Amino acid sequence: MKPRRLIPGLSLMLIGGFGFWLSWQNEAADDVWQQRRPPASYEDLLQAATRAPSNPRLWGALGLACLLDPQHLDYQESERHLRHALSLAPNDVRLWGWLGDTLAISGQVAEAERTLRQAQSLAPNHFITQWRLANALIRVGKLEEAAPYARGALRSNPTQAILMLDLGWRISNGNQSYVESLLPPGLPDVEYQYLRLLVQQQRVAAAIQRWQAVLAKQPDPERKRTTAFIQDLLAARAYEAAWQVWAALPERQAAGLVRTAIYDGGFREPVAKVPIFEWRFQQNEAGARLALDRAADVPVGGNALQIAYDSPGPAFYHARQLLALPPGAYRLTYFVRSRDLVAAAPPVVELQGVGNPKWRVRSLPPWRENQPWQRVVCEFAVPPEVGAVELVILRPSECLTPGTCPISGTVWFGGFALEVISKAR
């Protein structure tokens, strides 16, 4: 009786053991697929696929390894493994996409397009299926067919916009109308990437026109896109265009701004959160404390920038402002006064070239004590190669080493103004 009773028990143990072995094999296979272990090599995947021959994931990963592993680069083997994986899982979109990539890379253009269309039909709104098909169509010159898939892909994943737009730009030889057909409507972040592309391609006028037509009307409460676009223009040395975008901001339009003027020369405005053409203050300098003196009684009105020195530390750039000045002759005026100032090298006002760092003009105030305010006039000419100018209140660079240039006392600056003497011919 006992042997008969053992047979069912042994059978259950065998079935359970087989099920456990199969589960373990698939789990091990999934470990390789999901790379929970170290990154899978071709050999790892081949061993895993041999252990679990019915797992399409592993055959797909093995096919992909034939593209990515430089020691086993083989398009034909990649295609063979991917087709085997699809025979096990014919509705797996990822497998269709990888097969399409393999076919495209190996030069089987027509078959790659057919395969990628199959992937897109299985997941018509998925980013990667639309992305792959759009890329494939663009690369073979089917630009009009690619546009709706490109728009769908960017609508699903706007972060990939610059890659798609750059591809469209290169294949279409810089055809702006075509690249704009790839833009899904109502996505400001994608529009911004297109503006960046235009700036990079030195089509600044087109970028400004597109900005005014589309993005300037989009909500941007924290000014992130606007600030980024202005910074892109500045990086491209399009200073006048950057100033135009900055001056067109709603909070600036009522100020009656002039490009050849100093903004807030009387220090009346609050400090900008992200200054561009506003004053930028260095408030954590060693040995210098900056403050706004509203009772300074500047002769032309406004407030004054107060700088109190109490240490021999090397304090350099106290405040600066970027000026988008065209070539020409200018006259800078400002007011300065001091109290108990003792310094081997007192603070100065300097104009520095942005496009040409070697160009600079230094204004040396006549430091006389016991006078409430002294008016300083500095005339200078901006050559064409300068591009833009920074107005800087600073201590001279001779004070680089701490302790070699002691300074103490208090200085006030205010009433900055700029006028055009003559324009460059």
Sequence and secondary structure as in RCSB ss.txt:
>XXXX:A:sequence
MKPRRLIPGLSLMLIGGFGFWLSWQNEAADDVWQQRRPPASYEDLLQAATRAPSNPRLWGALGLACLLDPQHLDY
QESERHLRHALSLAPNDVRLWGWLGDTLAISGQVAEAERTLRQAQSLAPNHFITQWRLANALIRVGKLEEAAPYA
RGALRSNPTQAILMLDLGWRISNGNQSYVESLLPPGLPDVEYQYLRLLVQQQRVAAAIQRWQAVLAKQPDPERKR
TTAFIQDLLAARAYEAAWQVWAALPERQAAGLVRTAIYDGGFREPVAKVPIFEWRFQQNEAGARLALDRAADVPV
GGNALQIAYDSPGPAFYHARQLLALPPGAYRLTYFVRSRDLVAAAPPVVELQGVGNPKWRVRSLPPWRENQPWQR
VVCEFAVPPEVGAVELVILRPSECLTPGTCPISGTVWFGGFALEVISKAR
>XXXX:A:secstr
 HHHHHHHHHHHHHHHHHHHHHHHHHHHHHHHHHTSSS   HHHHHHHHHHSTT HHHHHHHHHHHHH GGG  H
HHHHHHHHHHHHH TT HHHHHHHHHHHHHTT HHHHHHHHHHHHHHSTT HHHHHHHHHHHHHTT HHHHHHHH
HHHHHH GGGHHHHHHHHHHHTTS HHHHHHTS TT HHHHHHHHHHHHHTT HHHHHHHHHHTGGGS  TT HH
HHHHHHHHHHTT HHHHHHHHHTSHHHHTT   TTS TTTT  S   SS SSS EE    TTEEEEEETTS  TT
SS EEEEEEESSS   EEEEEEE   SEEEEEEEEEEEEEEEESS  EEEEEESS TT EEEE     TT S EE
EEEEEEE TTT  EEEEEE  GGG STTSS EEEEEEEEEEEEEEEEE  
